[in-house]
Amino acid sequence: MENLDFYAVDTSLSEEERAVRDSVRRFVDERVLPIIGHCYVEGRFPKELIPEMGALGLFGANLPEDYGCAGLNNVAYGLIMQELERGDSGVRSFASVQGSLVMYPIFAFGSEEQKRRYLPLMATGEVIGCFGLTEPDFGSNPAGMITTAKEQGDGSYVINGAKMWITNGSTAHVAIIWAKIGTDQDSIRGFLVPTDSRGFSAKDQKGKLSLRASDTSEIVLQDVCVPKGNLLPKSGGLKSPLMCLTQARYGISWGALGAAMACFEEATSYAKQRVMFDRPIGGFQLQQHRLAEMLTEIVKAQLLVLHLGRLKDAGTYTPQQVSLAKRNNVNMATDIAREARRLLGANGILAEYASMRHMENLESVYTYEGTHDVHTLILGQAITGLNAFN
Amino acid sequence: MKIAVCIKRVPDTETRIKVAGTKIDETGVKFIANPYDEFAVEAALQLKQKSGGEIVAISLGPDSAQETIRTALAMGADRGVHLKTDGQPYDTLSVAQALAVELKGYDLILLGKMAIDDYNHAMAPALAEILGLPCVSAVTALTIDGAKGTAEREVEGGTEVLSFPLPAVISTDKGLNKPRLPTLPGIMAAKKKPMESKPAALGAARVTVRSLALPPERPAGRIIGEGAAAVPELIRLLQTEAKVL
């Protein structure tokens, strides 16, 4: 592991940040790594880990202690995501969705009563959530969503529409559904929809070749009626779900780093042990070049997210800075996973090794939460002031 | 019940160790709580869960020992005592004398059977001797019932069951329990728990380290032949070179 801190980044972490990282690292080593390869092949999310993750305080860990959360800073939160994705992107995705996409909007846009009701139970993992923004025909362009919530005479809402690519969709007890109460994007609101509501159905999306240890579902809402009290009162316009995505993307930029570390560590260990032409393949220039490139990119990514985390803690970060980190770190992790898989030769295609699993997972991470291309255009707009989307 | 847990800061065994004179070079070395002491912390927490009381985590060493104490606080210990020294002293008796000053008035003193840095296995018996208390070392099971305790130890080919009166000094072995991980709220709470730091009253050190060396690197294995034809040569080498036959 010593190569994973080549730039002594640990010296820039506080004692408590390191303690958090070490606790989650041990959890992943002891509980996730021994089973995750099997879960991936079987195509199942290891639900049995949810209570332990809750007891450890992993969910919504950067939200306040008043609501049963750990009250950590954003660097510690990022380190949690890094360590979870060192295990598997699916496990990290579960925590990202629970914390950044469900607990965060309840915290940011919910009423005090909603916060008291949901956050403590979600912190322990007793209540699981999912986030419904993306639709079959509206991915990168969420403003075009067709899901509607029509206000009734008694103040309740009737929701109709379909959502797709919903992590935790079939596992969740409550879904945050984004729907238009009018016709334009300013009328987008968030609703807390219990998944046992009449007219709510979730179907597992079969045939995934990526994020296999994760529940990805399609949700259909047919005349789902929710009381007025289920509207997130402070949500308003497309800006609200985008604020959630900024939180999640921040975590993803750390998470991808964890996947890259896992691949680099596996590749390094393999290169030192695997003997070919009478010596370890790590002694050959080609493999050394691969490893040197991986390490360089990992160090850059570590410094990038650490600084971003400090900016977030200072309250001065921008969504464009998060776009840059998500775009860079997921891209570099995807490249590292592929190179690590290649270094492992034929063994690299086996589930016994982690690199190909990470490589496949990262294709999803590259695509979700703002595709790589969308983040490119966000940066393009930040640079030129010109909007390439419309 | 008032329980003291002694806990030591040690290098992570997964770190690549480099020797600098008679010490290890601490540059870039990750430090952890001694794993055998974690069994002691966990045992204390389980006893407290059952019958209440207070758990005090005590560590002797330089300022960095406070970090190790906070690990025990994050796991659930109530308060910490740091006995401050310059560097980590080696002489067991000298350290035991300093710890013993602090360990008066406890019902139970728990610590690992050894620290993974010096492998001395001597601290628990030394403390018990100084304090005049019964000692059971390397326990793999522990129950406390009022003022009496029962402990099990693994001995060659079997298990030994011992009983003892409190107060007592108990050293803990692998197999006693599975130490809990510090939870994230626990890590935050640890910062607010009381920690007292005072100079350690070390006894005179009489044992010193003269030299410290890494084990010699093992030579690479070699293939001397295949199948039955290789056996005579293998036997010859095992007799003349490895000298194991």
Interface residues (C-beta under 8 A of the other chain):
Chain A: M1 E2 D5 A8 D10 E15 E16 A19 V20 D22 S23 R26 F27 A55 L56 G57 L58 A61 E65 C69 A70 G71 L72 A76 I80
Chain B: E14 T15 R16 G28 K30 I32 E67 R70 T71 A74 L181 P182 T183 L184 P185 G186 I187 M188 K191
